[in-house]
Structures are given as C-alpha cells and as structure tokens.
Amino acid sequence: MGEHSKNESEGEHGESSAGGLGRELLTEAWTCTRCAHLSEFFEADANCERWFRFPPIIGCQRSPLLLFVGINPRVSYSGRAQNDELHRRILSSFSEFEALSDNCDGHEAYIAESGGEPYYRPLAELAAQVLRGTPLEGKRFEEIASSTELFLCGTTVENARHLPILKAPCASHFLPRIFGCLRPKAVVAVGDQVRDYLRVAFGTDGRFEDVIFSVSSGDWRSPVFTIPHPRFWQQVEASIVEAIRVALFSKAAPNDAQLGEVADHPGVAAGPGVDIVRYEWNPRYGWKPHHKPAHLLWLEGDVNRRIRYELTRNAKVRVTLEMSGRDLRDAIGSYTLKPEFLTGGYWGEITSRRNSEPTETLKPKWARFMVATK
C-alpha cells in the first residue's frame, strides 16, 4: 500500500495511526519487556538485542467490522516465507513500526488478498468473502478489519508451540485495551488455542465447546467465530462466512441463545454452565480423555460450572461423570502445576486394568464423580 493509498484511507477513518489509547498502545508495545521470562522463545535482533515484535493493531484503527486474533508473529530466516528483513526494519524505526500498524509495508499492503504476507492472506480473503454482495464489497482490509496477536513478540514456528498461551502476560495486559480501543463488531479466533484463551479470559456464558460464543470487556460485547490456523486450511467453510455475515449485517443478529445452540461436540443440550464432552472406548487404553488446560481454567472461572464426561462404547453412553473445576484439578493431581500441562493438557487412563487389559471399572479418584452408568 503506497503513500497515496495510505492517505486515501485517512479521509474515511481519521488519523492513519490511532490517536488516544491506540497511540498509547503502539508506543508501549514498541518498548515492552513484559514477557522477559519467556525470552528463550523469542527471536531478537543481534544489533540491538531487542525482540522482534509487531504493533498491537494492524489494519483498521477505529470500529472495525472484524478483529482477527492470532497467537504471535512468525519469524522466518529463509525460504519463500522469509520475513526477517521486515522484522529488522520495523524494529529499528518507530515510523516503520507505525506504518505497519496502518497495514503499510513499504509500497504495498501487508495484509491483502494478493501480495503481502502469505500467512495473513487468508484473513484478507475471508474478510472479502464476508463483504461480498454487501455495500462494503471491495473495501481494503485496513478499511474494515484489524489483526492482533496474543503475544506481540515474534518466534519461529517451532518455538511458538511452547508459548504458555493460557498464561500470556502480553494478552492479559494489551488485549482488554485493544478491545476497548477498537470495539470490533465481531472477533475471529485464528485457531483453537486462541479460541480457548478468549473463552477463558473474556467468555460471557454458554458452554466451553461452543464454536460460536460471546466475549465482553467493559461495556463492549461481541460474538467470536473460530477458523482453523492458516497452515491447515485453504478456504474457510461457507457456513462460517455466512454466520459472520449474519452477525454483522442482519437486523436480527444472533443472540446468546442462538449462539449457544451450535456446538462442535455431540451430546444433548445442557444448562449454560454445563459442558458435555464424549469419549469413545479405546481397546488399548479404555477411556482416556484429553483434559484441556483451557477447559479447567474455564471451569474454575465460575463455581457453578460443570463438565460432564459421557464415556461411550460402540457409540452408546456407558458411564457419565460430572465434575467442577476443583474436582477436575484434584483428579488430575499435581500435573496441573507443570508447564507441560499448560501447553499440551493431560492424557491419562481413567479406567482400571485386569490382567493388563482395560476394564470399564473406573479408577477410584474418577469413580467418585460418577453420576450415571448403563
């Protein structure tokens, strides 16, 4: 996006760089060291020993229709996706850092349907799909959408896997202020890990596994939609595009009751504080649920919330467990305190064995939460 197109966008949206709180966020992010204890994961410029980082907001600086939330900026030193030169440039010049906040990378847009950064291209394509057939069709990304990250500092793809996303100090500090500054009409979580963080930190109600739910901060409230990480998809499902379009442009936008009806797991409807997860019998391990760290933190956010495990065999429910956050933490034990739990969760057999073979008899620490069996 050259200087001419940058100035054109100022006429519609005011200052090209956000004023007030947005400017404050930009300046603070430029020198932030809030995640110093995680420095082993971040990439730094050898010349200045500062971590590569992105602005807290890229794109529209005021009331975007869409706010995309990712995990953190990627740093690549070789290949087709090489971008270390960009990182060095924006780290050495605040004006370049500010320009990227306006979605300007030299003489082109950083996030765009064609050109720009390949990783972010699907986000621009999704925004364009949502606007297709509306009066806003053809608008540039920076005119109607914004992008931010849970961590603003950059890592290699490999190191990003080790970030403690649910305990992100960067997100807990910046994200509420970004929400307050932008007040987007809809939020798009890029990947399940981001979805889980938003559900735990800002979720208002509904079940943990709802694929569409609401988040709020202060007097702002917005629906959240989840899309796969760009590494794992070529095109977003039409149903997600249509759901976002309805939320943005329908006079009867989805309310919380409608949002809660859509779930990405099987099971009967439960109360707003009860989430149902089903696990099928495994001939080798018996029942071996995956206990997600975000799930535990969500449960602990409200003493009235419960998780209901429906343990099935040949697709029929054989045992049902119901647990609070405290119950689940006690059952898993001290492993919940280890860093590995925050990044990968806990997989553990909950069934007893006889002659080395799994049985349908639950281990005592799990059996005490059994509410039904068939």
Secondary structure, DSSP 8 states (H G I E B T S, - for coil): --HHHHHHHHHHHSSSS--THHHHHHHHHHH--TTGGGGGGS-EETTTTEE-B--S-EE--SS-SEEEEES--B--SSSTT--HHHHHHHHH-HHHHHHHHTTEETTEESS-SSSS-GGGHHHHHHHHHHHTTSTTTT--HHHHEEEEESS-B-B-HHHHTTS-GGG-HHHHHHHHHHHHHH--SEEEEESHHHHHHHHHHHB-SS-TTBSEEEEEETTEEEEEEEE--GGG-SS--HHHHHHHHHHHH-TT---HHHHHT-BSS-S----TTEEEEEEE-BTTTBS--EE-HHHHHHHHT-TT-EEEEEEEETTEEEEEEEE-HHHHHHHHGGGGGSHHHHHH-EE---EEEETTEEEEEE-HHHHTTEEEE-
